[in-house]
Amino acid sequence: MNITRENVDALNAVVKVDIAKEDYSDKVEKILLDYRKTANIPGFRKGHVPMGMVKKQYGKAVLVDEVNKLLQDALNKYLTEEKLDVLGQPLPKTQDEINWDADQFSFEFELGLAPQFDVELKSKKAITQYNIVADDKMIDEQIERIQKQYGKLIPQDVVEADSEITGAYTNEEKEIDNTVTLTLDKFKGKATAKQFVGAKAGDVIVLKTKGLFEDDHDLMHALKLGHDEVHGLDIEVSFTITEVNKRELADLDQELFDKLFGEGAVKSVSEVRAKIKEDAEKQFVQQADQKLLNDVTEHLVENTKFDLPAEFLTKWMQTAGEKEMDADQAKEEYEKSEKSLRYQLIEGKLIEANNVQVTMDDIKNHAREMIKGQMAQFGQMNPSDKELDDIAARVLSNQEEARRISEQLVSQKLLSVYKEKANLKVKELSYENFVKEVYGDK
C-alpha cells in the first residue's frame, strides 16, 4: 500500500491511497474459505462447495468490503501518524466506475486543513470586566419588599396611591376574565394611576391595553394571554375592583430576622443589610462573568484573523448531517456556522496553550455540587455522600448531560485564564446601571 499527499494550498490537500493485491488478497481468501465451510448451495454437501463457485457468488462483495475497510483504516492511521489537523472528514473524490476485476486500486480524498494562527489575549483596547455592587437603593428596595411580604393587610374604603387592589380584567369579545392583585406603580402612565385613586370596591375602571404597561410580559400576566396575543393589542378592558387594602410593613425586629435567616443568625438591621448585599453580589458575579466571557469571545473571533477552507467545508456539510443538503443549503449553513467554527478553533488553541483540562473527577464533583444545591432548595440540607454519588452517577450516565457539564467547566477554566491574561479594565457599578449599560434602559 502506498499513501501520498499533495498540498493544493495551505488549507487544502489531496491524499491518494494506492492498494495492491498483496494488501488484501490474504484476507479475502480467508473469508471466502470460511464462507465455503458454511455455504449452503443446493447439490453440494456443506463444506464441499467448489471454491470457484464460492468466489463467483461472494467474491466481489467480499473484495469490495475488505478494500473499503483497509482504505478507512489506512487513511485514519495516516492522518494520525502525520499529525494532520483536519476540519470535517476526508471527502472521496468522484472517480469513474471502479473496475473491481483489477488487481490494484487507487482512491483520492480531499482534505480541509486547519489554519495556522496565533491567539493574542493582550488586546490593545481593554475589555470591560464588570464588578456589580448592591447599592443602598437596591438594599432599601429589597428590605421594603421583605417588609411588605411579611406585613399585614389593612382593609381600605378607597384606593390610595400605595394601595393593593384586587379585581378582575374583563373583555367579552376577547373572552378575558382574569382576577389579579396590583399596585398602581406598575402602570406606565400617571394618568392611569389617577383613574384608580379615590375608587372603591365595586367601581369599574375602563383601560386601554395599548401603553398600559412598560413591558408586554406585565400585560400577559394581567390579561392571562399569550405573548403573540398581547403583541400590539389595542382594545379596551374593564377592571372591576373587588377589594382594596393597604400593606402595613412588618417591623424590622428579631422575630423577622429569625424568620428570614434562622434563629440568632442576624441580630440587627445593619447585619440584615450586609447579608442582603452579600447574597445579591454573589448572584451578580455569575452575570458579570457571563458578560465577560461573551465579550472576550466576541473580541477573539473579531480580531483573530485566519482563512478557512470554505469551499471544502461547504461541500462536506452537504453530506455530514442527518439529511443531505444541496449546494445552496450547504452554503447557507456554512455561513451561519462559520463564526462558531472560528471560535472552536480559537478555543482549541487556548485550551492547548494554557493546559486547560477537565477530568472525570472535576465533572463528578461539579455534578455533586449541582445536585446538592438542588436538594437544598427542597429542604434536604445534608444528603449523604452515597446519595450524592448515586444521583450523580445517574445524571452522568446521560452522555449529553456529561458533555454539557464538561463544556461548562471548560468555559469556567477559560474564564480564569482570561481574568489572568487578557487586557481588562474593571468597572464597578450598581446592578441598575449595569442593566442600563449592557442591555439598554428598558
N, C-alpha and C positions, 0 to 999 in steps of 0.2 A: 504494500500500500504506500502511496506517495501523496503527501499533502503540501500544497504550495499556496502562498498568499501574494496577491498583487494589490498594493495600496493605490487606490484610484486617486485619493487626496487624503488630507489629514483626518477626514471624518467618514470616509467610505473605503471599503476594501472588498475584494472578491477572493474567496477561498475555493481552490479546486482540489477535489478528492478523487484520486485515481485508485480503483480497486482491481487487483489482478486475480486470476483464477485461484492461485495458491492461497489467497486471503480467505476464501470462502468454501473451497471445494470439500475440504475435510468435514466441515460442519454440515454441509448439505448432504454429503454421503452418509454421515452418521444418522441424521434424521430420517433419511429415506430407508436405511436399514431397519431402523426402529418401526417405521411405517409398515415395512414388509412383514415384520413379526406379527403385527396386529391386523393387517389389511384383511378385509372380508369381501372377497371377489368371487362371484358365482363360478363354479367349475374348477376352483382351486382350493386345496386344503389350506387352513390357516397357517401362515408361516412359510408356505411353499409357492407363493405367487412369484412369477418371474420378475427379476429386478427391472428388466426393460419395461414391463407393463406398469410397475410402481412409478418409475421415472416418468413415463408418458402421462400417467394420471395425476401425479402430485409434484413432479419435478420443478416445473416453472413456479408454482405457488410457493414452494419451499425456498427456491432460489431468491425470488423477489423479497420474501420475508427476511431471510438471512442477510441479504445485501443491505436492506434498509436498516436492520439492527446494527450491522457493522458500521454503516455510514454514520448513524447517530452517535454511537459510542466513540468512534474515531474523531468526529467533529467536536464533541463535548470535551474529550481528552485534550485535543489540540488547543482549544480555547483556554483551558485551564493551564496547560503547560506553558503556553505562550504568554499567559497572564494578560490576555486581551480584555479590555474593559469595553464590553459591547452594550449597546442600547437595544431593547427589544430582543428579538430572537433572529438567528440567521434565516434568510429568505432564499429558498431554492430558485435558481434562475430557470426561466422557461427554456426547455430544450425540445428538440424533435422527439418523436416517439422512440423509446428506448428499445434496442434490439437485445432482448433477453437471451437470444441464442448465441450471442457473442461471449467471448471469454473474459474480456476486460470492459470495465465501465468507468465513465468519468461524470462527475457531478460538480456543479458550481453553485456557490452560495454567496449572496450579498450580505455584507456586514455593515451595520451602523456603529461607528466607533465613538466612544465618549470623548468630548473635547478636553484639551489640556488647558487649565486656567488656574489662577491663584485667587484666594479669597482674602480681602483686606477688611478686617473688622475695625481698624482705627480710621474711621472716615474723617475727612476734613471738617465736615459740618457735624456738630454734636447732635445726637438723638436725645430727645427729652425722656427722662425717667421720672415718672410722677410719684410723688410722695403725698398721698391723700390723707388729710387730717380731719378729725371730727372737731369742728369749731364749736364755740359756745352756742351759736344759733341752733345748730343741729342737736346738740345735747339738750338745750332748753325744749325744743320741739318733741324730742323723744320722751323727756320727763313728763311733759304735758300729756302726750299720748298715753303714757302709763297711768297717769293720774285719772284720765278720762276712762280708761279701760276698767280700772278698779273703783271708780267713783260711783255715786248713786244718781239715779234718775229722779228728778223732781218734776211732777206734772205742772204744766203751764196752761193758762187760759188762752193766751195769744202768742203768736210767733214773734220772737225777738231775734236779733242778729246772730246770737250764738246758740239758738235752739237746735234740738234734734227733732226732725219732723218725720213722722211715719205716715205713709199714704200710698196711693196706687196711681200709676200712669195708665191711662186708657186711651185707645183709639179703635173704634168699632171696625173701620174699613181694613186696617192692618191687623186686626184681632190682637191688639196689645192690651194686656191686663196684668200688670206686674207691681206687686207691693214691695216698697223699699223704705229704708230709713236713710235720711240725708241731712247734710248740713249746708247752709247757704254759701259757704266759701267754695263749694265745688263748682258752682255755676260760673260761666265765663264772664258774663256782663253784670255790672252792678244793678242795671235796670231790672234784671230777672229777680235778683235777691230782694229788691224793693217791693216786688209784687207779693212776696210772702210775708213781709214784716207787717204785723197787725192782724194777720189772718188767724182763724181759729178752726178747731175740729169741725168738719162738715163743709168747709169752704172749698170751692173748686177754682184752681188756678189754670188758665189756658196758656200753654207754652208752645213756642215754635222750636222744632228739633234742630233746625239749622243754626249753628253757632251757639247751641245751648251749653256745650262743654268744650274745654280746650282739646280734649282727646276723645277720639271715636270710641275708645275702649270704655270710657265712662258712659257713653250713650248706649253701648251694647249692654252693659250691666243694668242701666236704668230701665231700658225697654225690653230686656231679655230677647234681643235679636242677634243674628249672626253678623260677622264683620261685613260681608258683602251687602247685607240688607241695610245697615246703617250708613254705609258709604254714600255720601251725597244726599242722605234722606232729608227731605224738606216738607214736613207735614206739621199739623197742629195736634198736640196731645193734651189731654186734661189730667191734672193732678188733684185728686180728691184727698184732702187732709183728714186723717183718722185719729191722729194722736200728736200732741205737742209736749215735749219735755225739755228740761234743762239738765245738763250733766254737771253735777256737783263734783268737783275734783276731790280725789282721795287725798288724805293727809300724808305728807312725806314723813311717816313715823316708822318706828321699829317693826310694827306689825306688817306694814307694806314691804319693808326691806326684806323681812324673813320670807314673805310670800314670793318675792322676786328671785332672791339669791340663796335661800336656805338660811336656817336659823343661825343668827350671830355672824354670818359671813361678812355683812356690811352693816356699819353702825352709824353712819352719818350721811348727810346729803352730799358732802364733798366726796365721800367714798363711792356713793352711787354714781356721781358724775364721772369719776375716774374709771369706774367699771364699765359704764356705757361707752366712754371714749375708747377704752382698751378693746372691747368686743367689736365696736364698729370698725376700728382701724385694722383689726385682724382681717375682717371681710374685705376691706378696701385694698389690702395687699394683693389679693388674687386678681382684682380688676386692673390694678396698676401693672401687675406682672403680665397679664394677658395683652394689655395695650402695648407694653414694651416689646413683647415677643412679636406682635403683629407689625410694629413699626420697624424693628430690626430686620424681620423677614422681608418686608417691602423694600427696605433700603438695599439689602443684599441682592435681591432679584433685579432691582432697577440699575444697580451700579456695578454688578459683576458681569462683565461683558464676555461673551463667548458665542460661537456659532454652534448650531446643532445640525445633524444630518436630516433636515426637514423632509426632503423627498423620500428618503428611505423610511423614516418613521411614519409618514403618511401612508405609504404603501403597506407597511407592516400592520398598521391599525385596521386595514381593510379586512384582515383575516384573524386578528388577535382576539377579538371579543367573541361573545356567545353567538352573535349574529353577524354575518358578513355585511360589509358596507361597500357602497360604490365609491368611486374616486372622490366625488363631491362631498359625500357624507364624511369620508375619512379626513379630507382636508379641513372641514368644519370642526371635526372632533379634535384634530391636532391643534388647531388654532385655540380652541377652548382649553386644552390641557397643557399647552406649551409653558405657561408660567409656572404651573405646578411641577412640571418635569424639571425646569430650570432650578427651582428651589430644592428638589430632591437631590440633584447633583451637587448643589452648593452645600446642602446639609451633610451629604456623604463626606465631602471634603473636610468639613468642620469636625464631624464625628471622628474621622481618622486622625486629623491633626491634633485634636485635643484629647485623644484616647477616651472618648465617651463610651462607656459600656453599661449595659443593663443586664444584670444577672437574674437567674431564676429566683434567687433569694430576694432580690430587690422587688420583683413582681409579686412574690408571695407576701412579703411584708406590707407592700402597698395595698394589696387586696385585703389583708387582715385589718389594717387601719381604716380602710373604707368601710368594711363590714362593721367594725367596732363603732364607728360614728353613726352608721345607720341604726344599729341596735340601741344606741344611747337615745336616739330620738323617740324610741318606743319604750323608754324606761328601763332597758336592760343595760345597767351601768357596768357590771363586772362579769362579762362572759368568760368562760374558762378557755384556756389555750386550745383544748381539744375541740371545743365548739367552733372557735375561730378557724382552726386548721381544717376542720371538716367542711365548713361553709366555703372557705377559700378554695379548697380542692374542687368543689362542685362548680364554683364560678369559673375557675381557670381551666376546667375541662372543656369549656366553650372556647374554641380557638380564636374566635372573633373577639371575645372579651379579653382574652390574654393578650392579643395583638394590640387592642386599644390601650390597655394599661401600659404595655411596653412603650408604645408611641408617646404616651403621656409622660412617662418617666424620662424618655429621651429629650422631650421638649423642656422638662424641668432642668435637666442637666445642661442642656444648651443655654438655657436662660442664665444659669450660673456663670457659664463661660462669657456670655455677652456682658453681664454685670461686671465681670473682672477685666475684660479685654477691650470692649467696644468704647468708642468715644461718646460718653454720656454726660448730660448735664441734668442735675437733679432740680426738679421744680416742685416746691411744696405749695399745696393749695387745698381749699375745702372741697368736700365732695360735690357741693352745688356748683362751684366754679369748674371743677373737673368735668362734670357733665356738660356744662355750657361750652367749655373749650373743645372737648373731644367730640361731642355729639350734636352741638348746636343748642342754642337756647330754645327749648321746647316748652 
